[in-house]
């Protein structure tokens, strides 16, 4: 489930809420009691750590991981037989 950031346009109170995509946005500010809580636009953040699919399959861009059927015998683009 995504985490959404909210900010009250009246008092400046901020809150993060774990909600389903289908849940209605929060509007009630628990700090001032008014219906002025607004969902903020924010970029998602994540970090890839360790030796997982990214590190082994994509990070290096090595052609050694390609199957033999994708190997090329020269720069003309012909597949090796």
PDB file of N, CA, C and O in Angstrom:
ATOM      1  N   UNK A   1       0.836  -1.181   0.000  1.00  0.00           N
ATOM      2  CA  UNK A   1       0.000   0.000   0.000  1.00  0.00           C
ATOM      3  C   UNK A   1       0.882   1.246   0.000  1.00  0.00           C
ATOM      4  O   UNK A   1       1.922   1.274   0.658  1.00  0.00           O
ATOM      5  N   UNK A   2       0.475   2.258  -0.724  1.00  0.00           N
ATOM      6  CA  UNK A   2       1.270   3.491  -0.786  1.00  0.00           C
ATOM      7  C   UNK A   2       1.127   4.343   0.470  1.00  0.00           C
ATOM      8  O   UNK A   2       0.138   4.258   1.198  1.00  0.00           O
ATOM      9  N   UNK A   3       2.133   5.155   0.696  1.00  0.00           N
ATOM     10  CA  UNK A   3       2.116   6.119   1.787  1.00  0.00           C
ATOM     11  C   UNK A   3       1.891   7.489   1.171  1.00  0.00           C
ATOM     12  O   UNK A   3       2.646   7.917   0.298  1.00  0.00           O
ATOM     13  N   UNK A   4       0.852   8.173   1.627  1.00  0.00           N
ATOM     14  CA  UNK A   4       0.519   9.496   1.112  1.00  0.00           C
ATOM     15  C   UNK A   4       0.871  10.557   2.144  1.00  0.00           C
ATOM     16  O   UNK A   4       0.731  10.334   3.347  1.00  0.00           O
ATOM     17  N   UNK A   5       1.327  11.707   1.672  1.00  0.00           N
ATOM     18  CA  UNK A   5       1.635  12.841   2.536  1.00  0.00           C
ATOM     19  C   UNK A   5       0.501  13.840   2.463  1.00  0.00           C
ATOM     20  O   UNK A   5      -0.017  14.136   1.387  1.00  0.00           O
ATOM     21  N   UNK A   6       0.122  14.357   3.619  1.00  0.00           N
ATOM     22  CA  UNK A   6      -0.949  15.349   3.716  1.00  0.00           C
ATOM     23  C   UNK A   6      -0.430  16.575   4.456  1.00  0.00           C
ATOM     24  O   UNK A   6       0.461  16.480   5.299  1.00  0.00           O
ATOM     25  N   UNK A   7      -1.003  17.724   4.125  1.00  0.00           N
ATOM     26  CA  UNK A   7      -0.660  18.970   4.807  1.00  0.00           C
ATOM     27  C   UNK A   7      -1.926  19.804   4.975  1.00  0.00           C
ATOM     28  O   UNK A   7      -2.737  19.922   4.057  1.00  0.00           O
ATOM     29  N   UNK A   8      -2.078  20.375   6.153  1.00  0.00           N
ATOM     30  CA  UNK A   8      -3.232  21.228   6.427  1.00  0.00           C
ATOM     31  C   UNK A   8      -2.951  22.618   5.868  1.00  0.00           C
ATOM     32  O   UNK A   8      -1.930  23.228   6.183  1.00  0.00           O
ATOM     33  N   UNK A   9      -3.867  23.113   5.036  1.00  0.00           N
ATOM     34  CA  UNK A   9      -3.679  24.440   4.455  1.00  0.00           C
ATOM     35  C   UNK A   9      -4.019  25.553   5.445  1.00  0.00           C
ATOM     36  O   UNK A   9      -3.755  26.725   5.174  1.00  0.00           O
ATOM     37  N   UNK A  10      -4.600  25.195   6.584  1.00  0.00           N
ATOM     38  CA  UNK A  10      -4.946  26.185   7.609  1.00  0.00           C
ATOM     39  C   UNK A  10      -3.813  26.372   8.630  1.00  0.00           C
ATOM     40  O   UNK A  10      -3.382  27.499   8.873  1.00  0.00           O
ATOM     41  N   UNK A  11      -3.335  25.279   9.225  1.00  0.00           N
ATOM     42  CA  UNK A  11      -2.350  25.395  10.309  1.00  0.00           C
ATOM     43  C   UNK A  11      -0.956  24.882   9.942  1.00  0.00           C
ATOM     44  O   UNK A  11      -0.014  25.092  10.707  1.00  0.00           O
ATOM     45  N   UNK A  12      -0.796  24.205   8.776  1.00  0.00           N
ATOM     46  CA  UNK A  12       0.510  23.713   8.346  1.00  0.00           C
ATOM     47  C   UNK A  12       0.876  22.344   8.883  1.00  0.00           C
ATOM     48  O   UNK A  12       1.987  21.872   8.642  1.00  0.00           O
ATOM     49  N   UNK A  13      -0.028  21.690   9.607  1.00  0.00           N
ATOM     50  CA  UNK A  13       0.205  20.347  10.151  1.00  0.00           C
ATOM     51  C   UNK A  13       0.475  19.373   9.004  1.00  0.00           C
ATOM     52  O   UNK A  13      -0.204  19.437   7.979  1.00  0.00           O
ATOM     53  N   UNK A  14       1.453  18.470   9.154  1.00  0.00           N
ATOM     54  CA  UNK A  14       1.751  17.466   8.138  1.00  0.00           C
ATOM     55  C   UNK A  14       1.553  16.075   8.707  1.00  0.00           C
ATOM     56  O   UNK A  14       1.732  15.841   9.902  1.00  0.00           O
ATOM     57  N   UNK A  15       1.181  15.156   7.825  1.00  0.00           N
ATOM     58  CA  UNK A  15       0.904  13.786   8.244  1.00  0.00           C
ATOM     59  C   UNK A  15       1.151  12.852   7.072  1.00  0.00           C
ATOM     60  O   UNK A  15       0.843  13.186   5.928  1.00  0.00           O
ATOM     61  N   UNK A  16       1.712  11.668   7.360  1.00  0.00           N
ATOM     62  CA  UNK A  16       1.849  10.604   6.376  1.00  0.00           C
ATOM     63  C   UNK A  16       0.833   9.528   6.720  1.00  0.00           C
ATOM     64  O   UNK A  16       0.667   9.177   7.888  1.00  0.00           O
ATOM     65  N   UNK A  17       0.159   9.008   5.713  1.00  0.00           N
ATOM     66  CA  UNK A  17      -0.874   7.999   5.948  1.00  0.00           C
ATOM     67  C   UNK A  17      -0.704   6.834   4.982  1.00  0.00           C
ATOM     68  O   UNK A  17      -0.536   7.030   3.778  1.00  0.00           O
ATOM     69  N   UNK A  18      -0.750   5.623   5.524  1.00  0.00           N
ATOM     70  CA  UNK A  18      -0.698   4.404   4.729  1.00  0.00           C
ATOM     71  C   UNK A  18      -2.132   4.087   4.319  1.00  0.00           C
ATOM     72  O   UNK A  18      -2.968   3.751   5.158  1.00  0.00           O
ATOM     73  N   UNK A  19      -2.406   4.198   3.013  1.00  0.00           N
ATOM     74  CA  UNK A  19      -3.773   4.012   2.518  1.00  0.00           C
ATOM     75  C   UNK A  19      -3.783   3.180   1.248  1.00  0.00           C
ATOM     76  O   UNK A  19      -2.802   3.120   0.508  1.00  0.00           O
ATOM     77  N   UNK A  20      -4.925   2.540   1.017  1.00  0.00           N
ATOM     78  CA  UNK A  20      -5.136   1.859  -0.254  1.00  0.00           C
ATOM     79  C   UNK A  20      -5.347   2.924  -1.324  1.00  0.00           C
ATOM     80  O   UNK A  20      -5.742   4.050  -1.022  1.00  0.00           O
ATOM     81  N   UNK A  21      -5.082   2.562  -2.563  1.00  0.00           N
ATOM     82  CA  UNK A  21      -5.304   3.477  -3.677  1.00  0.00           C
ATOM     83  C   UNK A  21      -6.775   3.866  -3.775  1.00  0.00           C
ATOM     84  O   UNK A  21      -7.105   4.989  -4.157  1.00  0.00           O
ATOM     85  N   UNK A  22      -7.644   2.942  -3.431  1.00  0.00           N
ATOM     86  CA  UNK A  22      -9.085   3.180  -3.546  1.00  0.00           C
ATOM     87  C   UNK A  22      -9.679   3.946  -2.360  1.00  0.00           C
ATOM     88  O   UNK A  22     -10.839   4.353  -2.424  1.00  0.00           O
ATOM     89  N   UNK A  23      -8.919   4.152  -1.284  1.00  0.00           N
ATOM     90  CA  UNK A  23      -9.420   4.897  -0.117  1.00  0.00           C
ATOM     91  C   UNK A  23      -9.634   6.364  -0.459  1.00  0.00           C
ATOM     92  O   UNK A  23      -8.900   6.946  -1.258  1.00  0.00           O
ATOM     93  N   UNK A  24     -10.650   6.946   0.159  1.00  0.00           N
ATOM     94  CA  UNK A  24     -10.920   8.377  -0.022  1.00  0.00           C
ATOM     95  C   UNK A  24      -9.816   9.193   0.652  1.00  0.00           C
ATOM     96  O   UNK A  24      -9.312   8.794   1.702  1.00  0.00           O
ATOM     97  N   UNK A  25      -9.436  10.326   0.066  1.00  0.00           N
ATOM     98  CA  UNK A  25      -8.398  11.165   0.684  1.00  0.00           C
ATOM     99  C   UNK A  25      -8.865  11.705   2.039  1.00  0.00           C
ATOM    100  O   UNK A  25     -10.051  11.958   2.251  1.00  0.00           O
ATOM    101  N   UNK A  26      -7.906  11.872   2.943  1.00  0.00           N
ATOM    102  CA  UNK A  26      -8.216  12.443   4.249  1.00  0.00           C
ATOM    103  C   UNK A  26      -8.445  13.947   4.096  1.00  0.00           C
ATOM    104  O   UNK A  26      -7.782  14.599   3.290  1.00  0.00           O
ATOM    105  N   UNK A  27      -9.373  14.491   4.862  1.00  0.00           N
ATOM    106  CA  UNK A  27      -9.644  15.933   4.793  1.00  0.00           C
ATOM    107  C   UNK A  27      -9.651  16.585   6.169  1.00  0.00           C
ATOM    108  O   UNK A  27      -9.426  17.791   6.274  1.00  0.00           O
ATOM    109  N   UNK A  28      -9.904  15.813   7.230  1.00  0.00           N
ATOM    110  CA  UNK A  28     -10.012  16.360   8.589  1.00  0.00           C
ATOM    111  C   UNK A  28      -8.627  16.486   9.233  1.00  0.00           C
ATOM    112  O   UNK A  28      -7.901  15.499   9.355  1.00  0.00           O
ATOM    113  N   UNK A  29      -8.269  17.701   9.640  1.00  0.00           N
ATOM    114  CA  UNK A  29      -6.987  17.949  10.298  1.00  0.00           C
ATOM    115  C   UNK A  29      -7.119  17.634  11.791  1.00  0.00           C
ATOM    116  O   UNK A  29      -7.951  18.237  12.469  1.00  0.00           O
ATOM    117  N   UNK A  30      -6.311  16.695  12.321  1.00  0.00           N
ATOM    118  CA  UNK A  30      -6.400  16.373  13.744  1.00  0.00           C
ATOM    119  C   UNK A  30      -5.825  17.476  14.640  1.00  0.00           C
ATOM    120  O   UNK A  30      -6.069  17.483  15.846  1.00  0.00           O
ATOM    121  N   UNK A  31      -5.070  18.399  14.060  1.00  0.00           N
ATOM    122  CA  UNK A  31      -4.449  19.479  14.837  1.00  0.00           C
ATOM    123  C   UNK A  31      -5.408  20.650  15.078  1.00  0.00           C
ATOM    124  O   UNK A  31      -5.592  21.079  16.217  1.00  0.00           O
ATOM    125  N   UNK A  32      -6.013  21.162  14.013  1.00  0.00           N
ATOM    126  CA  UNK A  32      -6.895  22.333  14.164  1.00  0.00           C
ATOM    127  C   UNK A  32      -8.380  21.982  14.072  1.00  0.00           C
ATOM    128  O   UNK A  32      -9.231  22.807  14.403  1.00  0.00           O
ATOM    129  N   UNK A  33      -8.701  20.746  13.617  1.00  0.00           N
ATOM    130  CA  UNK A  33     -10.087  20.314  13.565  1.00  0.00           C
ATOM    131  C   UNK A  33     -10.857  20.746  12.335  1.00  0.00           C
ATOM    132  O   UNK A  33     -12.050  20.459  12.240  1.00  0.00           O
ATOM    133  N   UNK A  34     -10.233  21.419  11.398  1.00  0.00           N
ATOM    134  CA  UNK A  34     -10.925  21.890  10.190  1.00  0.00           C
ATOM    135  C   UNK A  34     -10.766  20.876   9.058  1.00  0.00           C
ATOM    136  O   UNK A  34      -9.909  19.994   9.115  1.00  0.00           O
ATOM    137  N   UNK A  35     -11.589  21.013   8.047  1.00  0.00           N
ATOM    138  CA  UNK A  35     -11.558  20.131   6.869  1.00  0.00           C
ATOM    139  C   UNK A  35     -10.612  20.701   5.807  1.00  0.00           C
ATOM    140  O   UNK A  35     -11.013  20.903   4.661  1.00  0.00           O
ATOM    141  N   UNK A  36      -9.388  20.951   6.182  1.00  0.00           N
ATOM    142  CA  UNK A  36      -8.441  21.611   5.274  1.00  0.00           C
ATOM    143  C   UNK A  36      -7.193  20.772   5.007  1.00  0.00           C
ATOM    144  O   UNK A  36      -6.176  21.312   4.571  1.00  0.00           O
ATOM    145  N   UNK A  37      -7.249  19.459   5.260  1.00  0.00           N
ATOM    146  CA  UNK A  37      -6.111  18.572   4.995  1.00  0.00           C
ATOM    147  C   UNK A  37      -6.090  18.255   3.504  1.00  0.00           C
ATOM    148  O   UNK A  37      -7.103  17.828   2.948  1.00  0.00           O
ATOM    149  N   UNK A  38      -4.942  18.459   2.850  1.00  0.00           N
ATOM    150  CA  UNK A  38      -4.819  18.286   1.403  1.00  0.00           C
ATOM    151  C   UNK A  38      -3.679  17.308   1.106  1.00  0.00           C
ATOM    152  O   UNK A  38      -2.608  17.382   1.708  1.00  0.00           O
ATOM    153  N   UNK A  39      -3.933  16.386   0.163  1.00  0.00           N
ATOM    154  CA  UNK A  39      -2.908  15.418  -0.246  1.00  0.00           C
ATOM    155  C   UNK A  39      -1.809  16.154  -1.016  1.00  0.00           C
ATOM    156  O   UNK A  39      -2.093  16.949  -1.911  1.00  0.00           O
ATOM    157  N   UNK A  40      -0.571  15.883  -0.663  1.00  0.00           N
ATOM    158  CA  UNK A  40       0.580  16.519  -1.300  1.00  0.00           C
ATOM    159  C   UNK A  40       1.099  15.658  -2.450  1.00  0.00           C
ATOM    160  O   UNK A  40       1.009  14.431  -2.408  1.00  0.00           O
ATOM    161  N   UNK A  41       1.633  16.300  -3.456  1.00  0.00           N
ATOM    162  CA  UNK A  41       2.271  15.602  -4.557  1.00  0.00           C
ATOM    163  C   UNK A  41       3.715  15.325  -4.148  1.00  0.00           C
ATOM    164  O   UNK A  41       4.461  16.251  -3.829  1.00  0.00           O
ATOM    165  N   UNK A  42       4.103  14.065  -4.159  1.00  0.00           N
ATOM    166  CA  UNK A  42       5.467  13.710  -3.766  1.00  0.00           C
ATOM    167  C   UNK A  42       5.971  12.566  -4.630  1.00  0.00           C
ATOM    168  O   UNK A  42       5.192  11.770  -5.154  1.00  0.00           O
ATOM    169  N   UNK A  43       7.259  12.503  -4.766  1.00  0.00           N
ATOM    170  CA  UNK A  43       7.889  11.448  -5.557  1.00  0.00           C
ATOM    171  C   UNK A  43       8.162  10.236  -4.674  1.00  0.00           C
ATOM    172  O   UNK A  43       8.581  10.389  -3.527  1.00  0.00           O
ATOM    173  N   UNK A  44       7.930   9.040  -5.192  1.00  0.00           N
ATOM    174  CA  UNK A  44       8.236   7.855  -4.409  1.00  0.00           C
ATOM    175  C   UNK A  44       9.743   7.673  -4.305  1.00  0.00           C
ATOM    176  O   UNK A  44      10.481   8.045  -5.217  1.00  0.00           O
ATOM    177  N   UNK A  45      10.181   7.125  -3.241  1.00  0.00           N
ATOM    178  CA  UNK A  45      11.605   6.870  -3.061  1.00  0.00           C
ATOM    179  C   UNK A  45      11.841   5.419  -2.715  1.00  0.00           C
ATOM    180  O   UNK A  45      11.081   4.827  -1.949  1.00  0.00           O
ATOM    181  N   UNK A  46      12.895   4.838  -3.277  1.00  0.00           N
ATOM    182  CA  UNK A  46      13.257   3.474  -2.936  1.00  0.00           C
ATOM    183  C   UNK A  46      14.744   3.298  -3.173  1.00  0.00           C
ATOM    184  O   UNK A  46      15.369   4.072  -3.898  1.00  0.00           O
ATOM    185  N   UNK A  47      15.293   2.284  -2.560  1.00  0.00           N
ATOM    186  CA  UNK A  47      16.714   2.011  -2.678  1.00  0.00           C
ATOM    187  C   UNK A  47      16.897   0.527  -2.917  1.00  0.00           C
ATOM    188  O   UNK A  47      16.273  -0.293  -2.243  1.00  0.00           O
ATOM    189  N   UNK A  48      17.742   0.173  -3.867  1.00  0.00           N
ATOM    190  CA  UNK A  48      18.034  -1.224  -4.157  1.00  0.00           C
ATOM    191  C   UNK A  48      19.343  -1.580  -3.475  1.00  0.00           C
ATOM    192  O   UNK A  48      20.376  -0.965  -3.742  1.00  0.00           O
ATOM    193  N   UNK A  49      19.303  -2.575  -2.593  1.00  0.00           N
ATOM    194  CA  UNK A  49      20.492  -2.980  -1.843  1.00  0.00           C
ATOM    195  C   UNK A  49      20.784  -4.449  -2.073  1.00  0.00           C
ATOM    196  O   UNK A  49      19.912  -5.222  -2.469  1.00  0.00           O
ATOM    197  N   UNK A  50      22.018  -4.813  -1.818  1.00  0.00           N
ATOM    198  CA  UNK A  50      22.389  -6.219  -1.842  1.00  0.00           C
ATOM    199  C   UNK A  50      22.552  -6.776  -3.240  1.00  0.00           C
ATOM    200  O   UNK A  50      22.680  -6.042  -4.220  1.00  0.00           O
ATOM    201  N   UNK A  51      22.545  -8.105  -3.301  1.00  0.00           N
ATOM    202  CA  UNK A  51      22.715  -8.805  -4.574  1.00  0.00           C
ATOM    203  C   UNK A  51      21.376  -9.400  -4.969  1.00  0.00           C
ATOM    204  O   UNK A  51      21.070 -10.544  -4.634  1.00  0.00           O
ATOM    205  N   UNK A  52      20.601  -8.636  -5.666  1.00  0.00           N
ATOM    206  CA  UNK A  52      19.296  -9.098  -6.128  1.00  0.00           C
ATOM    207  C   UNK A  52      19.237  -9.054  -7.631  1.00  0.00           C
ATOM    208  O   UNK A  52      20.267  -8.998  -8.302  1.00  0.00           O
ATOM    209  N   UNK A  53      18.036  -9.081  -8.158  1.00  0.00           N
ATOM    210  CA  UNK A  53      17.861  -9.104  -9.613  1.00  0.00           C
ATOM    211  C   UNK A  53      18.471  -7.889 -10.282  1.00  0.00           C
ATOM    212  O   UNK A  53      18.995  -8.004 -11.391  1.00  0.00           O
ATOM    213  N   UNK A  54      18.420  -6.716  -9.641  1.00  0.00           N
ATOM    214  CA  UNK A  54      18.979  -5.515 -10.254  1.00  0.00           C
ATOM    215  C   UNK A  54      20.498  -5.625 -10.384  1.00  0.00           C
ATOM    216  O   UNK A  54      21.048  -5.368 -11.455  1.00  0.00           O
ATOM    217  N   UNK A  55      21.169  -6.001  -9.315  1.00  0.00           N
ATOM    218  CA  UNK A  55      22.626  -6.069  -9.308  1.00  0.00           C
ATOM    219  C   UNK A  55      23.139  -7.160 -10.245  1.00  0.00           C
ATOM    220  O   UNK A  55      24.175  -6.987 -10.888  1.00  0.00           O
ATOM    221  N   UNK A  56      22.426  -8.280 -10.328  1.00  0.00           N
ATOM    222  CA  UNK A  56      22.913  -9.385 -11.140  1.00  0.00           C
ATOM    223  C   UNK A  56      22.481  -9.313 -12.600  1.00  0.00           C
ATOM    224  O   UNK A  56      23.199  -9.792 -13.478  1.00  0.00           O
ATOM    225  N   UNK A  57      21.322  -8.721 -12.873  1.00  0.00           N
ATOM    226  CA  UNK A  57      20.793  -8.744 -14.236  1.00  0.00           C
ATOM    227  C   UNK A  57      20.876  -7.428 -15.001  1.00  0.00           C
ATOM    228  O   UNK A  57      20.952  -7.442 -16.230  1.00  0.00           O
ATOM    229  N   UNK A  58      20.864  -6.294 -14.310  1.00  0.00           N
ATOM    230  CA  UNK A  58      20.753  -5.027 -15.018  1.00  0.00           C
ATOM    231  C   UNK A  58      21.871  -4.025 -14.750  1.00  0.00           C
ATOM    232  O   UNK A  58      22.262  -3.297 -15.662  1.00  0.00           O
ATOM    233  N   UNK A  59      22.383  -3.967 -13.556  1.00  0.00           N
ATOM    234  CA  UNK A  59      23.286  -2.908 -13.145  1.00  0.00           C
ATOM    235  C   UNK A  59      24.517  -2.781 -14.034  1.00  0.00           C
ATOM    236  O   UNK A  59      24.853  -1.677 -14.463  1.00  0.00           O
ATOM    237  N   UNK A  60      25.189  -3.881 -14.316  1.00  0.00           N
ATOM    238  CA  UNK A  60      26.435  -3.836 -15.070  1.00  0.00           C
ATOM    239  C   UNK A  60      26.251  -3.734 -16.573  1.00  0.00           C
ATOM    240  O   UNK A  60      27.145  -3.267 -17.278  1.00  0.00           O
ATOM    241  N   UNK A  61      25.105  -4.162 -17.066  1.00  0.00           N
ATOM    242  CA  UNK A  61      24.869  -4.131 -18.498  1.00  0.00           C
ATOM    243  C   UNK A  61      25.721  -5.130 -19.255  1.00  0.00           C
ATOM    244  O   UNK A  61      25.943  -4.965 -20.455  1.00  0.00           O
ATOM    245  N   UNK A  62      26.200  -6.161 -18.583  1.00  0.00           N
ATOM    246  CA  UNK A  62      27.086  -7.151 -19.195  1.00  0.00           C
ATOM    247  C   UNK A  62      26.318  -8.011 -20.191  1.00  0.00           C
ATOM    248  O   UNK A  62      25.193  -8.434 -19.924  1.00  0.00           O
ATOM    249  N   UNK A  63      26.926  -8.260 -21.322  1.00  0.00           N
ATOM    250  CA  UNK A  63      26.307  -9.130 -22.314  1.00  0.00           C
ATOM    251  C   UNK A  63      26.583 -10.590 -22.006  1.00  0.00           C
ATOM    252  O   UNK A  63      26.048 -11.468 -22.683  1.00  0.00           O
ATOM    253  N   UNK A  64      27.411 -10.878 -20.996  1.00  0.00           N
ATOM    254  CA  UNK A  64      27.713 -12.250 -20.624  1.00  0.00           C
ATOM    255  C   UNK A  64      26.470 -12.963 -20.106  1.00  0.00           C
ATOM    256  O   UNK A  64      26.385 -14.189 -20.185  1.00  0.00           O
ATOM    257  N   UNK A  65      25.525 -12.227 -19.589  1.00  0.00           N
ATOM    258  CA  UNK A  65      24.309 -12.826 -19.047  1.00  0.00           C
ATOM    259  C   UNK A  65      23.286 -13.149 -20.130  1.00  0.00           C
ATOM    260  O   UNK A  65      22.264 -13.769 -19.836  1.00  0.00           O
ATOM    261  N   UNK A  66      23.533 -12.743 -21.377  1.00  0.00           N
ATOM    262  CA  UNK A  66      22.603 -13.016 -22.465  1.00  0.00           C
ATOM    263  C   UNK A  66      22.673 -14.474 -22.886  1.00  0.00           C
ATOM    264  O   UNK A  66      23.752 -15.066 -22.857  1.00  0.00           O
ATOM    265  N   UNK A  67      21.552 -15.069 -23.277  1.00  0.00           N
ATOM    266  CA  UNK A  67      21.568 -16.437 -23.786  1.00  0.00           C
ATOM    267  C   UNK A  67      22.368 -16.508 -25.086  1.00  0.00           C
ATOM    268  O   UNK A  67      22.544 -15.503 -25.775  1.00  0.00           O
ATOM    269  N   UNK A  68      22.845 -17.694 -25.406  1.00  0.00           N
ATOM    270  CA  UNK A  68      23.674 -17.896 -26.601  1.00  0.00           C
ATOM    271  C   UNK A  68      22.934 -17.487 -27.876  1.00  0.00           C
ATOM    272  O   UNK A  68      23.570 -17.062 -28.840  1.00  0.00           O
ATOM    273  N   UNK A  69      21.629 -17.603 -27.900  1.00  0.00           N
ATOM    274  CA  UNK A  69      20.853 -17.248 -29.090  1.00  0.00           C
ATOM    275  C   UNK A  69      20.892 -15.746 -29.370  1.00  0.00           C
ATOM    276  O   UNK A  69      20.572 -15.319 -30.480  1.00  0.00           O
ATOM    277  N   UNK A  70      21.281 -14.941 -28.379  1.00  0.00           N
ATOM    278  CA  UNK A  70      21.370 -13.500 -28.563  1.00  0.00           C
ATOM    279  C   UNK A  70      22.791 -13.029 -28.846  1.00  0.00           C
ATOM    280  O   UNK A  70      23.006 -11.845 -29.105  1.00  0.00           O
ATOM    281  N   UNK A  71      23.752 -13.923 -28.802  1.00  0.00           N
ATOM    282  CA  UNK A  71      25.148 -13.541 -29.030  1.00  0.00           C
ATOM    283  C   UNK A  71      25.344 -13.193 -30.501  1.00  0.00           C
ATOM    284  O   UNK A  71      24.682 -13.766 -31.366  1.00  0.00           O
ATOM    285  N   UNK A  72      26.234 -12.273 -30.788  1.00  0.00           N
ATOM    286  CA  UNK A  72      26.507 -11.833 -32.158  1.00  0.00           C
ATOM    287  C   UNK A  72      27.933 -12.232 -32.533  1.00  0.00           C
ATOM    288  O   UNK A  72      28.855 -12.134 -31.723  1.00  0.00           O
ATOM    289  N   UNK A  73      28.097 -12.685 -33.781  1.00  0.00           N
ATOM    290  CA  UNK A  73      29.419 -13.116 -34.200  1.00  0.00           C
ATOM    291  C   UNK A  73      30.243 -11.971 -34.785  1.00  0.00           C
ATOM    292  O   UNK A  73      31.467 -12.080 -34.848  1.00  0.00           O
ATOM    293  N   UNK A  74      29.611 -10.875 -35.216  1.00  0.00           N
ATOM    294  CA  UNK A  74      30.340  -9.718 -35.710  1.00  0.00           C
ATOM    295  C   UNK A  74      29.487  -8.453 -35.552  1.00  0.00           C
ATOM    296  O   UNK A  74      28.380  -8.513 -35.016  1.00  0.00           O
ATOM    297  N   UNK A  75      29.986  -7.344 -36.003  1.00  0.00           N
ATOM    298  CA  UNK A  75      29.271  -6.073 -35.829  1.00  0.00           C
ATOM    299  C   UNK A  75      28.187  -5.860 -36.858  1.00  0.00           C
ATOM    300  O   UNK A  75      27.502  -4.839 -36.802  1.00  0.00           O
ATOM    301  N   UNK A  76      27.993  -6.777 -37.803  1.00  0.00           N
ATOM    302  CA  UNK A  76      26.991  -6.604 -38.844  1.00  0.00           C
ATOM    303  C   UNK A  76      25.583  -6.926 -38.359  1.00  0.00           C
ATOM    304  O   UNK A  76      24.612  -6.643 -39.061  1.00  0.00           O
ATOM    305  N   UNK A  77      25.455  -7.519 -37.159  1.00  0.00           N
ATOM    306  CA  UNK A  77      24.138  -7.792 -36.619  1.00  0.00           C
ATOM    307  C   UNK A  77      23.643  -9.205 -36.891  1.00  0.00           C
ATOM    308  O   UNK A  77      22.511  -9.540 -36.540  1.00  0.00           O
ATOM    309  N   UNK A  78      24.488 -10.053 -37.521  1.00  0.00           N
ATOM    310  CA  UNK A  78      24.080 -11.425 -37.785  1.00  0.00           C
ATOM    311  C   UNK A  78      24.203 -12.244 -36.511  1.00  0.00           C
ATOM    312  O   UNK A  78      25.144 -12.074 -35.736  1.00  0.00           O
ATOM    313  N   UNK A  79      23.234 -13.137 -36.303  1.00  0.00           N
ATOM    314  CA  UNK A  79      23.295 -14.021 -35.157  1.00  0.00           C
ATOM    315  C   UNK A  79      24.306 -15.133 -35.430  1.00  0.00           C
ATOM    316  O   UNK A  79      24.488 -15.559 -36.571  1.00  0.00           O
ATOM    317  N   UNK A  80      24.958 -15.591 -34.366  1.00  0.00           N
ATOM    318  CA  UNK A  80      25.918 -16.687 -34.529  1.00  0.00           C
ATOM    319  C   UNK A  80      25.181 -17.989 -34.727  1.00  0.00           C
ATOM    320  O   UNK A  80      24.072 -18.161 -34.221  1.00  0.00           O
ATOM    321  N   UNK A  81      25.789 -18.919 -35.465  1.00  0.00           N
ATOM    322  CA  UNK A  81      25.136 -20.191 -35.770  1.00  0.00           C
ATOM    323  C   UNK A  81      25.653 -21.292 -34.893  1.00  0.00           C
ATOM    324  O   UNK A  81      25.212 -22.435 -35.013  1.00  0.00           O
TER     325      UNK A  81
END
